[in-house]
Amino acid sequence: MQIFLLSAATSPALPGIFASLGPTLDHYGYLAVFGLIFLEDFGVPVPGETVLIAAAVYAGAGTLNPVLVGLCALAGAIVGDSVGYLIGRLLERRLLLRFGRVLHLTEARLARAEEFFLHHGGKIIIGARFVEGLRQANGIVAGLTEIPWLRFLFFNSIGAVLWVATWLTIGDTAGAHLTTIYHDVTRYSLLVVAIVALTGIGYLLLRYVHRNDPPRAESTHRRHKI
């Protein structure tokens, strides 16, 4: 028996990489949307984003209700990231610090990472939703850095709403070009990862220089003045 029965409309043909998800959506419907996104969002290697896009195509054809697809996707994204946050908060930090000598990770270094995430975490949490890899690790990293739960929940919810709305719209309107658009977005997401990483490294380097250079610069200035 199908779970969350689909409407009487004929299921549309899914293009490219999305075709394999057709039987899953036909049988499990909205539960597939919630379940796969939920699992993906705390690191389980399942096609959460692709099932959302496939479900959007079904919604556009009238096989699924777009409002219910959106609500199931939002619930899966927010709850999944919350599980990731809990994992990071309870397990990852303790394990990393236990093996900190091997990883050259100290409490001081972790504290600096936490400070960066607390100051810029909102933008990272929202943007990570659209980036493969970061989307799955988002909650775990937030928990690891101990960003306050309500702050994480707020930005995570914004990111989830934007992510779901974007892919629902694209999946409904892209038609035969869906696979090409998905590959292009995924490819450019790697550029986003590089920009985020370089920004973080640059920020930490600037903080390091700022902390260590001013005394020498000040003494040099005084010698010139004398």
Secondary structure, DSSP 4 states (H G I P E B T S, - for coil): --SS---SSPPPPPPGGGGGGHHHHHHHTHHHHHHHHHHHTTT--S-HHHHHHHHHHHHHTTSS-HHHHHHHHHHHHHHHHHHHHHHIIIIIHHHHHHTHHHHT--HHHHHHHHHHHHHHHHHHHHHHTTSTTHHHHHHHHHHHTT--HHHHHHHHHHHHHHHHHHHHHHHHH-GGGHHHHHHHHHHHHHHHHHHHHHHHHHHHHHHHHHHHSHHHHHHHHHHHH-
